[in-house]
Amino acid sequence: VQLYVTSVLSAWAAETVCYPLDVCKTRMQIQGEIASRLGQSVKYRGMFATALGIIKEEGPHKLYGGISAMMLRHFIFSGLKMYMYDALREKLIITDKDGNPKLTFPRGAFCGVAAGAAANIIASPTDLIKIQMQMEGKRRLLGEAPRIHNVFQALTSIYAAGGVRGLWKGTVPKAWRGGLVTLGDVACYDLSKRYLMEWLDMPDDRLIQFMGAMVAGFAGAAISTPADVVKSRIMNQPIDEKGRGLHYKGTMDCFTQLVQGEGFFAMYKGFIPYWLRVGPWAMVFWTAFEQIRRLQSDE
C-alpha cells in the first residue's frame, strides 16, 4: 500500500508540472489526420506554435484540458505499474559471485515491459477519455458537436456508443506503448542508477537520481513515441454502432496508413514535446518518489 500511494502522489506531482506538454504532444500527433479529413494541406505546427495556438484560440485553461482523466489514470496506472514491477523484480533478482543481489538488464527489461503493459490494459479507459478531452477544444473550433464534458459523462457516453469494447479501444497500441515506456522509465531508472553508482563509485544521492531520471526520460521517449502516436490516432477516432473505428481497422492498419500517408518520420510526431515532457516528468516523479520514501523511512 505504501509503495502504491507513493507512486500515485509522485505521478500527480509530475503531471501537475508537465501536463501542458502532453496536450501539445497529442495535438501534434493528430494534426495531420485532421487536415487529411478536411481535405486541406497539412500545415504542421511545432511545439511552441501549438501551445500558443491553444492559448490564443481556446484559452490558457485548455492546456490543462483532460487533466482530471489523467489524474484518475495515474491513480490506477502508476500505482499498479510500480507495484507489479517491484513484485516481479523481487522474484527475478539473482545473486552475483560476491553474494550481492543483482538485477540483470534482460530481467529488468522484462519486469518493465510486463508491468507497464498489464497496468496500461487495466487503466486503458482513462487514457481514452484523456485523449478525447484534450482534443475537445479543437473539435469545437472545427465546428464539430461537443463530445465530452467531464470524466463521468465520457465514461457513460463511450460505453453507450461502443460497450465494453469501446472503453478499451486502442488497448493493443496502448499496452505496447505502456510496456515500452515502463521499460524506458522504471526499468532504465532502476538499472541505470545502480550501474552509475557502481561505475562512478558514488552513493545513492540526488546527483545519481538526477542522472538516472535523465537516462530514463530519454530512453522512454525514444522507445515509445511510435506506439504513442498510433495510440493517440486510434483512441481519438470515431466509432460505429458496433464499436469499430471509422478510420483505422487496428494497430497495424493505423501504422501502415501513418507511414504511407505522412512518411516514416510521422511515427515521431510530437517527439520533442514528448521528450521534453517525459524527461522533466521523470525527474519530478523520481525526485518526489525518493523524497517521499526518505520521509517514510525517517518516520
Contacts in CASP RR format, 6 or more apart in sequence:
PFRMAT RR
TARGET T0000
AUTHOR 0000-0000-0000
METHOD contacts of the structure
MODEL  1
VQLYVTSVLSAWAAETVCYPLDVCKTRMQIQGEIASRLGQSVKYRGMFAT
ALGIIKEEGPHKLYGGISAMMLRHFIFSGLKMYMYDALREKLIITDKDGN
PKLTFPRGAFCGVAAGAAANIIASPTDLIKIQMQMEGKRRLLGEAPRIHN
VFQALTSIYAAGGVRGLWKGTVPKAWRGGLVTLGDVACYDLSKRYLMEWL
DMPDDRLIQFMGAMVAGFAGAAISTPADVVKSRIMNQPIDEKGRGLHYKG
TMDCFTQLVQGEGFFAMYKGFIPYWLRVGPWAMVFWTAFEQIRRLQSDE
2 296 0 8 1.000
3 79 0 8 1.000
3 82 0 8 1.000
3 83 0 8 1.000
3 86 0 8 1.000
4 79 0 8 1.000
4 80 0 8 1.000
4 82 0 8 1.000
4 83 0 8 1.000
6 82 0 8 1.000
6 289 0 8 1.000
6 292 0 8 1.000
6 293 0 8 1.000
6 296 0 8 1.000
7 78 0 8 1.000
7 79 0 8 1.000
7 81 0 8 1.000
7 82 0 8 1.000
7 83 0 8 1.000
7 289 0 8 1.000
8 74 0 8 1.000
8 75 0 8 1.000
8 78 0 8 1.000
8 79 0 8 1.000
9 288 0 8 1.000
9 292 0 8 1.000
10 78 0 8 1.000
10 284 0 8 1.000
10 285 0 8 1.000
10 286 0 8 1.000
10 288 0 8 1.000
10 289 0 8 1.000
10 292 0 8 1.000
11 74 0 8 1.000
11 77 0 8 1.000
11 78 0 8 1.000
11 79 0 8 1.000
11 285 0 8 1.000
12 71 0 8 1.000
12 74 0 8 1.000
13 284 0 8 1.000
13 285 0 8 1.000
13 288 0 8 1.000
14 280 0 8 1.000
14 281 0 8 1.000
14 282 0 8 1.000
14 284 0 8 1.000
14 285 0 8 1.000
14 288 0 8 1.000
15 22 0 8 1.000
15 67 0 8 1.000
15 70 0 8 1.000
15 71 0 8 1.000
15 74 0 8 1.000
15 281 0 8 1.000
17 280 0 8 1.000
17 281 0 8 1.000
17 284 0 8 1.000
18 277 0 8 1.000
18 280 0 8 1.000
18 281 0 8 1.000
18 284 0 8 1.000
19 63 0 8 1.000
19 64 0 8 1.000
19 67 0 8 1.000
19 70 0 8 1.000
20 51 0 8 1.000
20 63 0 8 1.000
20 64 0 8 1.000
21 47 0 8 1.000
21 273 0 8 1.000
21 274 0 8 1.000
21 276 0 8 1.000
21 277 0 8 1.000
22 70 0 8 1.000
22 134 0 8 1.000
22 273 0 8 1.000
22 277 0 8 1.000
23 54 0 8 1.000
23 62 0 8 1.000
23 63 0 8 1.000
23 64 0 8 1.000
23 65 0 8 1.000
23 66 0 8 1.000
23 134 0 8 1.000
24 47 0 8 1.000
24 50 0 8 1.000
24 51 0 8 1.000
24 54 0 8 1.000
24 63 0 8 1.000
24 270 0 8 1.000
24 273 0 8 1.000
25 228 0 8 1.000
25 270 0 8 1.000
25 273 0 8 1.000
25 274 0 8 1.000
25 277 0 8 1.000
26 131 0 8 1.000
26 134 0 8 1.000
26 135 0 8 1.000
26 232 0 8 1.000
26 236 0 8 1.000
27 45 0 8 1.000
27 50 0 8 1.000
27 54 0 8 1.000
27 134 0 8 1.000
27 135 0 8 1.000
27 138 0 8 1.000
28 44 0 8 1.000
28 45 0 8 1.000
28 46 0 8 1.000
28 47 0 8 1.000
28 50 0 8 1.000
28 269 0 8 1.000
28 270 0 8 1.000
28 273 0 8 1.000
29 228 0 8 1.000
29 229 0 8 1.000
29 232 0 8 1.000
29 233 0 8 1.000
29 269 0 8 1.000
29 270 0 8 1.000
30 135 0 8 1.000
30 232 0 8 1.000
30 233 0 8 1.000
30 236 0 8 1.000
31 42 0 8 1.000
31 44 0 8 1.000
31 45 0 8 1.000
31 50 0 8 1.000
31 269 0 8 1.000
32 42 0 8 1.000
32 44 0 8 1.000
32 262 0 8 1.000
33 233 0 8 1.000
33 236 0 8 1.000
33 247 0 8 1.000
34 138 0 8 1.000
34 142 0 8 1.000
35 41 0 8 1.000
35 42 0 8 1.000
35 43 0 8 1.000
36 42 0 8 1.000
38 142 0 8 1.000
42 262 0 8 1.000
45 53 0 8 1.000
46 272 0 8 1.000
47 270 0 8 1.000
47 272 0 8 1.000
47 273 0 8 1.000
47 276 0 8 1.000
50 273 0 8 1.000
51 63 0 8 1.000
54 62 0 8 1.000
54 63 0 8 1.000
55 62 0 8 1.000
55 63 0 8 1.000
57 141 0 8 1.000
58 137 0 8 1.000
58 138 0 8 1.000
58 141 0 8 1.000
62 137 0 8 1.000
65 133 0 8 1.000
65 134 0 8 1.000
65 136 0 8 1.000
66 129 0 8 1.000
66 130 0 8 1.000
66 133 0 8 1.000
66 134 0 8 1.000
68 133 0 8 1.000
68 150 0 8 1.000
68 151 0 8 1.000
69 126 0 8 1.000
69 127 0 8 1.000
69 129 0 8 1.000
69 130 0 8 1.000
69 133 0 8 1.000
69 151 0 8 1.000
69 154 0 8 1.000
70 126 0 8 1.000
70 130 0 8 1.000
72 126 0 8 1.000
72 151 0 8 1.000
73 123 0 8 1.000
73 126 0 8 1.000
73 127 0 8 1.000
73 130 0 8 1.000
76 119 0 8 1.000
76 122 0 8 1.000
76 123 0 8 1.000
76 126 0 8 1.000
77 119 0 8 1.000
77 120 0 8 1.000
77 122 0 8 1.000
77 123 0 8 1.000
77 126 0 8 1.000
77 127 0 8 1.000
78 119 0 8 1.000
79 119 0 8 1.000
80 115 0 8 1.000
80 118 0 8 1.000
80 119 0 8 1.000
80 122 0 8 1.000
80 123 0 8 1.000
81 115 0 8 1.000
81 116 0 8 1.000
81 119 0 8 1.000
81 182 0 8 1.000
81 186 0 8 1.000
82 115 0 8 1.000
82 186 0 8 1.000
84 114 0 8 1.000
84 115 0 8 1.000
84 116 0 8 1.000
84 118 0 8 1.000
84 119 0 8 1.000
85 111 0 8 1.000
85 112 0 8 1.000
85 115 0 8 1.000
85 116 0 8 1.000
85 182 0 8 1.000
85 186 0 8 1.000
85 187 0 8 1.000
88 110 0 8 1.000
88 111 0 8 1.000
88 112 0 8 1.000
88 114 0 8 1.000
88 115 0 8 1.000
89 103 0 8 1.000
89 108 0 8 1.000
89 111 0 8 1.000
89 190 0 8 1.000
92 103 0 8 1.000
92 107 0 8 1.000
92 108 0 8 1.000
92 110 0 8 1.000
92 111 0 8 1.000
93 101 0 8 1.000
93 102 0 8 1.000
93 103 0 8 1.000
93 107 0 8 1.000
94 101 0 8 1.000
94 102 0 8 1.000
94 103 0 8 1.000
94 104 0 8 1.000
94 107 0 8 1.000
95 101 0 8 1.000
95 102 0 8 1.000
96 102 0 8 1.000
103 111 0 8 1.000
103 190 0 8 1.000
103 191 0 8 1.000
103 194 0 8 1.000
105 191 0 8 1.000
108 187 0 8 1.000
108 190 0 8 1.000
108 191 0 8 1.000
109 183 0 8 1.000
109 187 0 8 1.000
111 186 0 8 1.000
111 187 0 8 1.000
112 179 0 8 1.000
112 182 0 8 1.000
112 183 0 8 1.000
112 184 0 8 1.000
112 186 0 8 1.000
112 187 0 8 1.000
113 179 0 8 1.000
113 180 0 8 1.000
113 182 0 8 1.000
113 183 0 8 1.000
113 187 0 8 1.000
114 179 0 8 1.000
115 179 0 8 1.000
115 182 0 8 1.000
115 186 0 8 1.000
116 175 0 8 1.000
116 178 0 8 1.000
116 179 0 8 1.000
116 181 0 8 1.000
116 182 0 8 1.000
116 186 0 8 1.000
117 175 0 8 1.000
117 176 0 8 1.000
117 178 0 8 1.000
117 179 0 8 1.000
117 182 0 8 1.000
118 175 0 8 1.000
119 178 0 8 1.000
119 182 0 8 1.000
120 127 0 8 1.000
120 171 0 8 1.000
120 174 0 8 1.000
120 175 0 8 1.000
120 177 0 8 1.000
120 178 0 8 1.000
120 179 0 8 1.000
121 168 0 8 1.000
121 171 0 8 1.000
121 174 0 8 1.000
121 175 0 8 1.000
124 167 0 8 1.000
124 168 0 8 1.000
124 170 0 8 1.000
124 171 0 8 1.000
124 174 0 8 1.000
124 175 0 8 1.000
125 155 0 8 1.000
125 158 0 8 1.000
125 167 0 8 1.000
125 168 0 8 1.000
126 151 0 8 1.000
127 174 0 8 1.000
127 231 0 8 1.000
127 235 0 8 1.000
128 158 0 8 1.000
128 166 0 8 1.000
128 167 0 8 1.000
128 168 0 8 1.000
128 169 0 8 1.000
128 170 0 8 1.000
128 235 0 8 1.000
129 148 0 8 1.000
129 151 0 8 1.000
129 154 0 8 1.000
129 155 0 8 1.000
129 158 0 8 1.000
131 232 0 8 1.000
131 235 0 8 1.000
131 236 0 8 1.000
132 147 0 8 1.000
132 148 0 8 1.000
132 154 0 8 1.000
132 235 0 8 1.000
132 236 0 8 1.000
133 148 0 8 1.000
133 151 0 8 1.000
133 154 0 8 1.000
135 236 0 8 1.000
136 146 0 8 1.000
136 147 0 8 1.000
136 148 0 8 1.000
139 145 0 8 1.000
139 146 0 8 1.000
139 147 0 8 1.000
140 146 0 8 1.000
147 157 0 8 1.000
148 154 0 8 1.000
148 157 0 8 1.000
155 167 0 8 1.000
158 166 0 8 1.000
158 167 0 8 1.000
159 166 0 8 1.000
159 167 0 8 1.000
161 239 0 8 1.000
161 241 0 8 1.000
161 243 0 8 1.000
162 239 0 8 1.000
162 241 0 8 1.000
162 242 0 8 1.000
162 243 0 8 1.000
163 243 0 8 1.000
165 243 0 8 1.000
166 239 0 8 1.000
166 243 0 8 1.000
169 234 0 8 1.000
169 235 0 8 1.000
169 239 0 8 1.000
169 243 0 8 1.000
169 245 0 8 1.000
170 231 0 8 1.000
170 234 0 8 1.000
170 235 0 8 1.000
170 250 0 8 1.000
170 251 0 8 1.000
172 250 0 8 1.000
172 251 0 8 1.000
173 227 0 8 1.000
173 230 0 8 1.000
173 231 0 8 1.000
173 234 0 8 1.000
173 251 0 8 1.000
173 254 0 8 1.000
174 231 0 8 1.000
174 235 0 8 1.000
176 227 0 8 1.000
176 231 0 8 1.000
176 251 0 8 1.000
177 224 0 8 1.000
177 227 0 8 1.000
177 228 0 8 1.000
177 230 0 8 1.000
177 231 0 8 1.000
178 224 0 8 1.000
178 227 0 8 1.000
179 224 0 8 1.000
180 220 0 8 1.000
180 223 0 8 1.000
180 224 0 8 1.000
180 227 0 8 1.000
181 220 0 8 1.000
181 223 0 8 1.000
181 224 0 8 1.000
181 228 0 8 1.000
181 278 0 8 1.000
183 219 0 8 1.000
183 220 0 8 1.000
183 223 0 8 1.000
184 216 0 8 1.000
184 217 0 8 1.000
184 219 0 8 1.000
184 220 0 8 1.000
184 223 0 8 1.000
184 224 0 8 1.000
185 216 0 8 1.000
185 217 0 8 1.000
185 219 0 8 1.000
185 220 0 8 1.000
185 278 0 8 1.000
185 282 0 8 1.000
186 216 0 8 1.000
188 212 0 8 1.000
188 215 0 8 1.000
188 216 0 8 1.000
188 217 0 8 1.000
188 219 0 8 1.000
188 220 0 8 1.000
189 212 0 8 1.000
189 213 0 8 1.000
189 215 0 8 1.000
189 216 0 8 1.000
189 282 0 8 1.000
189 286 0 8 1.000
192 211 0 8 1.000
192 212 0 8 1.000
192 215 0 8 1.000
192 216 0 8 1.000
193 204 0 8 1.000
193 208 0 8 1.000
193 209 0 8 1.000
193 211 0 8 1.000
193 212 0 8 1.000
196 202 0 8 1.000
196 208 0 8 1.000
196 211 0 8 1.000
196 212 0 8 1.000
197 203 0 8 1.000
197 204 0 8 1.000
197 208 0 8 1.000
200 208 0 8 1.000
202 208 0 8 1.000
206 287 0 8 1.000
206 290 0 8 1.000
209 286 0 8 1.000
209 287 0 8 1.000
209 290 0 8 1.000
210 283 0 8 1.000
210 287 0 8 1.000
212 286 0 8 1.000
213 279 0 8 1.000
213 282 0 8 1.000
213 283 0 8 1.000
213 285 0 8 1.000
213 286 0 8 1.000
213 287 0 8 1.000
214 279 0 8 1.000
214 282 0 8 1.000
214 283 0 8 1.000
216 279 0 8 1.000
216 282 0 8 1.000
216 286 0 8 1.000
217 275 0 8 1.000
217 278 0 8 1.000
217 279 0 8 1.000
217 281 0 8 1.000
217 282 0 8 1.000
218 275 0 8 1.000
218 278 0 8 1.000
218 279 0 8 1.000
220 278 0 8 1.000
221 271 0 8 1.000
221 274 0 8 1.000
221 275 0 8 1.000
221 278 0 8 1.000
221 279 0 8 1.000
222 275 0 8 1.000
225 267 0 8 1.000
225 268 0 8 1.000
225 270 0 8 1.000
225 271 0 8 1.000
225 274 0 8 1.000
226 255 0 8 1.000
226 267 0 8 1.000
226 268 0 8 1.000
228 274 0 8 1.000
229 258 0 8 1.000
229 266 0 8 1.000
229 267 0 8 1.000
229 268 0 8 1.000
229 269 0 8 1.000
229 270 0 8 1.000
230 251 0 8 1.000
230 254 0 8 1.000
230 255 0 8 1.000
230 258 0 8 1.000
233 247 0 8 1.000
233 248 0 8 1.000
233 254 0 8 1.000
233 258 0 8 1.000
234 245 0 8 1.000
234 248 0 8 1.000
234 250 0 8 1.000
234 251 0 8 1.000
234 254 0 8 1.000
237 245 0 8 1.000
237 246 0 8 1.000
237 247 0 8 1.000
237 248 0 8 1.000
238 245 0 8 1.000
238 246 0 8 1.000
238 247 0 8 1.000
239 245 0 8 1.000
239 246 0 8 1.000
240 246 0 8 1.000
247 254 0 8 1.000
247 257 0 8 1.000
248 254 0 8 1.000
248 257 0 8 1.000
255 267 0 8 1.000
258 266 0 8 1.000
258 267 0 8 1.000
259 266 0 8 1.000
259 267 0 8 1.000
262 269 0 8 1.000
END
